[in-house]
Amino acid sequence: MSDTDRVLSNFTQQVQEERTYSERPLRVGIIGTGWIAEAHVESYLKQPDVEIVAMADLIPGKAERFARQYGVDCALYPDHKSMLAAEQLDAVSVCTYNTQHAVCTIDALNAGVHVLLEKPMTATVEEAADIMRAEKASGKLLSIGFQPRMDANMQQIKKIVDSGALGQIYYIQTGGGRRRGIPNSTFIEQRTAGLGALGDIGCYSLDMVLNAIGYPRPLTASGYTSSLFGTSTDYQKPEDAKRFDVDDFAAAFIRLEGGIILDFRISWAMHLDTPGDTVILGTKAALRIPSTECWNGSVGGPMKLYHDLAGQQVETLIPIIPEDESGLFDRKIRSFLDAIIFKLPPPVPSSQILYNQAIINAIADSAREGREVAVHIPEV
Ligand SMILES: NC(=O)c1ccc[n+]([C@@H]2O[C@H](COP(=O)([O-])OP(=O)(O)OC[C@H]3O[C@@H](n4cnc5c(N)ncnc54)[C@H](O)[C@@H]3O)[C@@H](O)[C@H]2O)c1
């Protein structure tokens, strides 16, 4: 430690976090051992009250290689059904591609297992409603894996809205985009992903603002989607362009209950760095939330509040709170475990994300039909 660090350390408050863990280890299973399962397992391995007892993947040998990579000695299964039938589990992480989210989550809930489900909730809003019915019938905990919710900057947006500083909110512009950032593998086919950029990163943009304003009911959507980059060999390898059958760009105009307009765009690829910052307009002030270049649902820089003070138009800069991605993921996992242990509400409840999913599907329907549609929200 340098002399300067030694002096500064006198002023740093050492906070020892006092916390309680489960008295017996929670028996956790992993469904789908692909890319995002890595982040789940890395976080579970840090928890003192978790034992990863089983993993399942449809691709022969994949779960075995994955378990070996992490030095996890557990039972391995060729699919989620055989795992749920053979194991007594407390919880699972559903880390499959989107079109398998519903079947895996419903089967796990029906087997009496708590579920942490990756985003987006599902490929269709009907599947999301089916999941919620199983959730209700089982009485088990279900949380949807939106780790940006754990970001202190994201929580700041909600605090600002809740403080009333913006007044009555009437217009929101949200979305984000990548100049070039089309993912590969299972993300670019209907069969596995069900949705493209709209579901993959659009769900984050919607959650950023809808969570802040308390998830009002969506009413109508007029949407547009395209796949001009994903299907083009100018931007994709020929084999990827050939199998690409989801959207890589979406835009929409959505009406929410309470007279709020939501103007949305999202992109995996375009000739622009960002389709714009997120903006929330209210009668007392407006908030600008800078976009990031490689949109991943986070806050791209200091936010700015535009308001009047003593007759002057002023701007207040809201400093960025440093966050790292793995810290957010650890909190996503820990908040799920704590909700199980202490019987707390789900950190990201399905009742909110149903609206997120309903908007996404309404945008896709509207784009297909070429007209404004009512947002369909099934009864649960
Ligand atoms: N929260 C985040 O930051 C984040 C980041 C990336 C991906 N994701 C989400 O995570 C999910 C998975 O993404 P990925 O990149 O890991 O995909 P992936 O294709 O790499 O992995 C999915 C795996 O699930 C397996 N699988 C599918 N159905 C199964 C079943 N019934 N039983 C057992 N295994 C099954 C597949 O064989 C595959 O190996 C997607 O929904 C994606 O949107 C979230």
The ligand as an SDF file (V2000), in Angstrom:
LIG
                    3D

 44 48  0  0  0  0  0  0  0  0999 V2000
  -29.0490  -11.8800  -19.2010 N   0  0  0  0  0  0  0  0  0  0  0  0
  -28.1450  -11.7310  -20.1410 C   0  0  0  0  0  0  0  0  0  0  0  0
  -27.2700  -10.8740  -20.0760 O   0  0  0  0  0  0  0  0  0  0  0  0
  -28.1810  -12.6530  -21.3260 C   0  0  0  0  0  0  0  0  0  0  0  0
  -27.0850  -12.6690  -22.2000 C   0  0  0  0  0  0  0  0  0  0  0  0
  -27.1170  -13.5870  -23.2430 C   0  0  0  0  0  0  0  0  0  0  0  0
  -28.2110  -14.4170  -23.4380 C   0  0  0  0  0  0  0  0  0  0  0  0
  -29.2660  -14.3420  -22.5860 N   0  0  0  0  0  0  0  0  0  0  0  0
  -30.4560  -15.2100  -22.7760 C   0  0  0  0  0  0  0  0  0  0  0  0
  -30.1060  -16.5190  -22.3620 O   0  0  0  0  0  0  0  0  0  0  0  0
  -30.7440  -17.4820  -23.1920 C   0  0  0  0  0  0  0  0  0  0  0  0
  -29.7030  -18.4370  -23.7380 C   0  0  0  0  0  0  0  0  0  0  0  0
  -28.7430  -17.7400  -24.5000 O   0  0  0  0  0  0  0  0  0  0  0  0
  -27.3510  -18.4440  -24.8760 P   0  0  0  0  0  0  0  0  0  0  0  0
  -26.5420  -17.4290  -25.5880 O   0  0  0  0  0  0  0  0  0  0  0  0
  -26.7810  -19.0900  -23.6740 O   0  0  0  0  0  0  0  0  0  0  0  0
  -27.8720  -19.5550  -25.9090 O   0  0  0  0  0  0  0  0  0  0  0  0
  -27.1380  -20.8890  -26.3680 P   0  0  0  0  0  0  0  0  0  0  0  0
  -27.7680  -21.3030  -27.6200 O   0  0  0  0  0  0  0  0  0  0  0  0
  -25.6400  -20.6640  -26.3170 O   0  0  0  0  0  0  0  0  0  0  0  0
  -27.4570  -21.9540  -25.2250 O   0  0  0  0  0  0  0  0  0  0  0  0
  -28.7190  -22.5070  -25.0270 C   0  0  0  0  0  0  0  0  0  0  0  0
  -28.5540  -23.9880  -24.7160 C   0  0  0  0  0  0  0  0  0  0  0  0
  -29.8080  -24.5130  -24.2540 O   0  0  0  0  0  0  0  0  0  0  0  0
  -29.8800  -25.8510  -24.6910 C   0  0  0  0  0  0  0  0  0  0  0  0
  -31.2980  -26.3040  -24.6050 N   0  0  0  0  0  0  0  0  0  0  0  0
  -32.3520  -25.8790  -25.3310 C   0  0  0  0  0  0  0  0  0  0  0  0
  -33.4710  -26.4960  -24.9300 N   0  0  0  0  0  0  0  0  0  0  0  0
  -33.1340  -27.3300  -23.9170 C   0  0  0  0  0  0  0  0  0  0  0  0
  -33.8540  -28.2260  -23.0840 C   0  0  0  0  0  0  0  0  0  0  0  0
  -35.1650  -28.4130  -23.2230 N   0  0  0  0  0  0  0  0  0  0  0  0
  -33.1740  -28.9300  -22.1440 N   0  0  0  0  0  0  0  0  0  0  0  0
  -31.8440  -28.7710  -21.9940 C   0  0  0  0  0  0  0  0  0  0  0  0
  -31.1020  -27.9250  -22.7640 N   0  0  0  0  0  0  0  0  0  0  0  0
  -31.7370  -27.2030  -23.7040 C   0  0  0  0  0  0  0  0  0  0  0  0
  -29.3060  -25.8140  -26.1030 C   0  0  0  0  0  0  0  0  0  0  0  0
  -28.9140  -27.0870  -26.5500 O   0  0  0  0  0  0  0  0  0  0  0  0
  -28.1390  -24.8500  -25.9150 C   0  0  0  0  0  0  0  0  0  0  0  0
  -26.9410  -25.5100  -25.6280 O   0  0  0  0  0  0  0  0  0  0  0  0
  -31.5030  -16.7020  -24.2620 C   0  0  0  0  0  0  0  0  0  0  0  0
  -32.8430  -16.6300  -23.9170 O   0  0  0  0  0  0  0  0  0  0  0  0
  -30.8650  -15.3330  -24.2270 C   0  0  0  0  0  0  0  0  0  0  0  0
  -31.7630  -14.2860  -24.5780 O   0  0  0  0  0  0  0  0  0  0  0  0
  -29.2670  -13.4990  -21.5300 C   0  0  0  0  0  0  0  0  0  0  0  0
  1  2  1  0
  2  3  2  0
  2  4  1  0
  4  5  1  0
  4 44  2  0
  5  6  2  0
  6  7  1  0
  7  8  2  0
  8  9  1  0
  8 44  1  0
  9 10  1  0
  9 42  1  0
 10 11  1  0
 11 12  1  0
 11 40  1  0
 12 13  1  0
 13 14  1  0
 14 15  2  0
 14 16  1  0
 14 17  1  0
 17 18  1  0
 18 19  2  0
 18 20  1  0
 18 21  1  0
 21 22  1  0
 22 23  1  0
 23 24  1  0
 23 38  1  0
 24 25  1  0
 25 26  1  0
 25 36  1  0
 26 27  1  0
 26 35  1  0
 27 28  2  0
 28 29  1  0
 29 30  1  0
 29 35  2  0
 30 31  1  0
 30 32  2  0
 32 33  1  0
 33 34  2  0
 34 35  1  0
 36 37  1  0
 36 38  1  0
 38 39  1  0
 40 41  1  0
 40 42  1  0
 42 43  1  0
M  CHG  2   8   1  16  -1
M  END
$$$$
